[in-house]
Amino acid sequence: QAEEELKTAWSQQAEQLREMGHRERLLRSDVQQARKQLESFKTQVMQVCSPSAAGSTALSVTEQQVIERVRQISDENQQSHKREKSLQKELSSRLAKEKEVSANIEVFKNSLQKLQ
């Protein structure tokens, strides 16, 4: 009876090991697929961020390079927004001055017409 119990236990252990091996193969496959997706994503990011780097070197781009390029683009974007706000303020100021000058010209025209 002990021998039967040992055989049953061994059989169960063997089945568990086979199942664990199967799970390990699935996990390795998932990890490999995730790595391929990451490389593809890195390549796509670099193609968008830096078309000149999208050639044969795109696959050797490191995560740090991608992060740095995205950070650089973000900084450039913020600077552009600041510049745009500055230009909008300048434009508003010039438009206000133009309106003031136009109003002064109208007053001057009216004064000239009255004098004539």
Secondary structure, 3 states (H helix, E strand, C coil): CHHHHHHHHHHHHHHHHHHHHHHHHHHHHHHHHHHHHHHHHHHHHHHHHCHHHHCHHHHHCCHHHHHHHHHHHHHHHHHHHHHHHHHHHHHHHHHHHHHHHHHHHHHHHHHHHHHC
